[in-house]
């Protein structure tokens, strides 16, 4: 009888009482969970839950997503899977912001909307009346620091819209140190590296040497340029000591994926903190490309034995860049493995034109 009673009591307890509390990817998500009265279970890695939460007297669907053993997103369930895949960051921001605006608790208004920087029109409750996969949505990012999302009804007229600055800290809901911590975790984690496709419209510069030119960042010496040797019908990324400058530009733009190069990097972080990390070069490039960054490489010095090169990973739509200064031994370019020394600065804001 006593065992039966104990078992029934355990069934009546909230799930979180039977395990350790879940962690959160940011302090903002923890505040949202508290304001919404959510008690979330641990051990939901890779899962997505849709819960019912009462806001302003109405029951609304709230999505909670988990990854790496913590909650990585909480917000209104506004977007279908197809739309979400196109721009996860913007979708998460809109869902999180609108949930916060409906809660009687901490919201983004204090840091993001006090000067009218985030503007909404229409009724978000009208959007929630339809299933996410049937909602007509348009996502706008102009590349000059402005973004927006418009939901339209069956008539083609806007039902609800939101305009916002396309700034990484605002959209992610993370402080700069939280962004840096998440980046370091991502770049040092095991990942399946995606192979970069050889660019089209290569230009011949020597007998068997071809180049791809795709513009420059701020100054012409910081180029998005890669070089390739043509062997038969195949183009191979250049990586050889006889052409160190061209090889390093190709290497840092992410094409020489067969080389097992590592980076010993000093990350200069928020609050005058420096963190030393050792990780594969491919992981760094893949992580930045996954964020939507475009690589630009400039060669600062070449003394015949080593090169100093700067890699700018630029995300124009979201207004930031990652900067890495590398020292590369020329002899390493002929080897299958080696270590590059680097200094890194993450999430440096870009200067957009004032409207």
Buried (B, 14 or more C-beta within 10 A) or exposed (E): EEEEEEEEEEEEEEEBEEEEEBBBBBEBBBBBBEBBEBEBBBEBEEEEBEBEBEBEEEEBBBBBBBBEEBBBBBBBBBBBEEBBEEBEBBBBBBBBBBBBBBBEEBBBEEBBBEEEBBEBEBEBBEBBEBEBEEBBBEBEBEEBBBBBBBBBBEEEEBBBBBBBBBBBBBBBBBBBEBBBBBBBEBBBEEBEEEEBEBBEEBEEEEEEBBBBEBEBBEEEEBBBBBBBBBEEEEBBBBBBEEBBBBBBBBBBBBBBBEBEBBBEBBBBBBEEEEEEBEBBBBBBBBBBBEBBBBBBBBBEEBEEEBBBBBBBBBBBBBBBBBBBBBBBBBEBBEEEEBBBBBBBBBBEEBEBEEE
